[in-house]
Amino acid sequence: DQQVKQNSPSLSVQEGRISILNCDYTNSMFDYFLWYKKYPAEGPTFLISISSIKDKNEDGRFTVFLNKSAKHLSLHIVPSQPGDSAVYFCAAGEAGNNRKLIWGLGTSLAVNP
Amino acid sequence: DAGITQSPRHKVTETGTPVTLRCHQTENHRYMYWYRQDPGHGLRLIHYSYGVKDTDKGEVSDGYSVSRSKTEDFLLTLESATSSQTSVYFCAIAGPGSPLHFGNGTRLTVT
């Protein structure tokens, strides 16, 4: 049973608009959440993280929101750019314990010019 | 990517043969990890290392062994490759309290 779910396999948005990628988790013990981006033939690249003591973390065009009661997090990209076209992975686990991370299946984002 | 290199990038091998994948880092990080990525599954941890000669099993360790004789190198060995081990393998490194930094992967096909 997947503990981390990204229910949208793909998403298409127009350049300049907002991209919203969603992630749900089931384990209430998770207290650390990350988003990674992956281009074809490359490894995943760390984007942004959030601790459960926060409900929002921002880094430039990327913002992650955490709703602990709903066990839901989302990644907002504003404004979206064609170079953001990639697969985005959500991961969840315990802070400071990378070996316990649970990964979602990814959402493929296409940003159209 | 700078700091972590996986070799080979692609390999085709036959069922029953041993295969070794190499991960090399120049960051002097203590922690190193091997993952596999397959359709329908998130990244799954195979083995990890927390120092030279210190390794432990991950979620999907059956059929795999690892060795770390130097800080910079972490080897993954498939003792007798099977078709179910056809996958993309990623190595990752991390400093204390830092997020994982991944290599560019090795695509392994077992025929």
Interface residues (C-beta under 8 A of the other chain):
Chain A: Q2 V4 L34 Y36 A41 E42 G43 P44 T45 F46 S49 F89 A91 G96 N98 R99 L101 I102 W103 G104 L105 G106
Chain B: D1 Y31 Y33 G40 H41 G42 L43 R44 L45 Y48 D56 G58 F90 A92 A94 P96 G97 P99 L100 H101 F102 G103 N104 G105
